[in-house]
Amino acid sequence: MLIFLPRKSQAVLPKIFIMLEHQKKVLLGVANNPRRFRKEIVKSLVWLSDEESEALYYWVKKEFGSNYSQILSEVFLGMSV
């Protein structure tokens, strides 16, 4: 019988934020391509809850706001944060 234990990083995160952390990694990986970066943010907003989307907004703004302010304005335009 095999027992699977959660990875350390997953064990300390509430379950709902696991997808958020995954999307952060994806965004870091495509950050050098504005078109793919925008596409991944849009996909993230479809998959994530409102709470996760708000957290993603603040994280993306902090990490990439200086480089992608136009994209962030367009994508997060309808969000009330």
N, C-alpha and C positions, 0 to 999 in steps of 0.2 A: 504494500500500500504506500503510495506516494502522498506526501503532505506538502502543499505549496504554501509557502509563507510569503506575505507581501514584501516587496522591496522596502528598504528602510525609508526611502523618500515617500513612498505611497502610504506607509503605515502612519505617518504623522499628518498627512493631509486629509481633510474631510473628503469623502468619496466624490462629491460633486466637483471638486477642484482638480481632479486628476486630468480631465479633458482640457481644462484651462492650461495646465502646466505642459501638456502635450502640444497644444497650439503655440505656446510661447517658444518651444523648441523648434517647431516648424518655421515660425516667423523669423527666428534667428538664422535659420538655415537659408532662407530665401531673401534675406534683407538686402542683398546686393543686386536684386532684380526688381525694380519698381512694379512692373506688371504682375509678376508672381506674388509679390508682397501684398498688393492690393487684393488680388484674387483670394489669397489665404485669409486675409482679414474678413472678407465678405463671407467665406465659407465658415469661418469661426463664429461669426454672429448668428448664422443659421443653426449651428449645433449647440451653442452655449446657452445657458439660462440667462435671464436678465441680470442676475447678480454677477455671474461670471463675465458677461459682456461688459459690465461696468468696470470690473476689475481689469479686464483686458484693455479697455480704453485708457485707463490711467497708466497701466504698465507700458503700452505702446507709445503713449504720449511722452512718457519719461524717457524711454529708450531710443525712440526714433523721431520724436517731434521736430528736431532741428533738420533732419534730412527729408522727412516725408510729410511735412505739415499740410501740403495741398491734398495729398491722398487721405490723410486722417480727417481733414475737414469734410471732404466729399463723402467718405464712408460713414463717419459718425454724425453726419449732419442731423439726422432725425432723432438721434439719441438725446434724451434729456438727462444729463448728468451735471 
